Structure formats: structure tokens, C-alpha cells
Amino acid sequence: MQIKEGFELRNVCGEAVIIAHGKQNIDFSRIINLNESAAYLWRNVVGTEFDAERLAKLLLEEYDVSRDIALRDAHKVIDDWRKAGLAE
């Protein structure tokens, strides 16, 4: 899996927000913002292939959580990014 081209993470008024570039990516009906850990994952996987195992490993390196929680959260992030059309 990878993050689709045409999206970038920006800091807007202290919030991590996904900005879309290109007509095919623009949907003005919602704003996509990421919490701190999701933004951390985004910055570390943008432009690369990733899966839930890789995201969980990144979470374990940065946060004091168990492997089970990290893996659960990694699957949720992937599901959220897919539903939002950010990853494929």
C-alpha cells in the first residue's frame, strides 16, 4: 500500500491537515486532519510502500504502547486512509 499522489501534509493553525493537489483529488465537502500519531506515520511513509506491520513498528519506536495496540491502531489508520481516498 502507499499514499496516493496528489496529497500532502501541512500544518494549518497548529493542526495536521491533508491538502489535495489536482482536480481528481479535490473534494471540498470535508477537511481531512490527522492526529499527532497519524501525522507521524504519514511523514514516515509518504512516498514508500507500507503495511500495518510497518506502521506498527513505527508506532512502537515513537510511543510507549504494546505491540497489540500498535498493530490495532495501524490497521485503523490504514482503514481510515483508504476510506478517505488517501491510500491505495
C-alpha atoms as one frame of an Amber mdcrd trajectory, in Angstrom:
protein
   0.000   0.000   0.000   1.074   3.574  -0.494  -0.260   7.095  -0.112  -1.837
   8.302  -3.342  -0.066  11.025  -5.250  -1.546  14.477  -5.040  -1.825  14.716
  -1.254   0.487  16.412   1.202   0.514  17.004   4.920   0.554  20.627   6.044
   0.381  22.372   9.384  -2.579  24.780   9.382  -3.126  26.763  12.578  -1.435
  24.038  14.605  -3.437  21.210  13.024  -2.055  18.494  10.720  -4.212  18.772
   7.586  -4.089  16.872   4.305  -4.057  19.146   1.268  -5.084  17.758  -2.134
  -3.459  18.772  -5.409  -5.046  18.091  -8.774  -8.691  18.130  -9.822  -9.192
  14.393  -9.277  -8.306  14.714  -5.592 -10.279  17.800  -4.648 -13.354  17.258
  -2.503 -14.408  20.452  -0.762 -17.117  18.699   1.257 -14.674  17.760   4.028
 -11.318  18.596   5.530  -9.003  15.733   6.402  -6.984  16.309   9.538  -4.693
  13.848  11.265  -3.981  13.425  14.935  -0.374  13.517  16.146   0.330   9.816
  15.698  -1.330   9.584  12.261   0.665  12.630  11.098   3.842  10.968  12.410
   3.032   7.833  10.405   2.217   9.867   7.280   5.542  11.724   7.414   7.392
   8.414   7.737   5.688   6.500   4.924   4.847   9.105   2.273   6.476   8.070
  -0.996   7.064   4.475   0.157   5.260   1.153   0.292   3.857   0.252   3.706
   1.611  -2.184   5.507   0.172  -2.491   9.008   3.342  -4.197  10.277   5.486
  -1.267   9.177   3.114   1.273  10.711   3.024  -0.708  13.970   6.825  -0.797
  14.054   6.934   2.987  13.636   4.412   3.435  16.447   6.461   1.194  18.735
   9.591   3.238  18.002   7.870   6.528  18.854   5.257   5.733  21.510   5.098
   3.683  24.688   2.385   1.207  23.607   2.117  -2.549  23.378   2.584  -4.343
  20.063  -1.083  -5.364  20.069  -2.261  -1.772  20.442   0.227  -0.538  17.839
  -0.948  -3.153  15.334  -4.620  -2.420  16.051  -4.027   1.302  15.566  -2.020
   0.677  12.384  -4.913  -1.286  10.874  -7.316   1.521  11.830  -5.110   4.172
  10.230  -4.893   2.153   7.019  -8.669   1.675   7.001  -9.248   5.398   7.631
  -6.806   6.425   4.882  -8.425   4.016   2.406 -11.933   5.272   3.230 -10.764
   8.872   2.795  -9.189   8.003  -0.572  -5.667   8.836   0.615  -4.056   5.418
   0.185  -4.213   2.585  -2.309
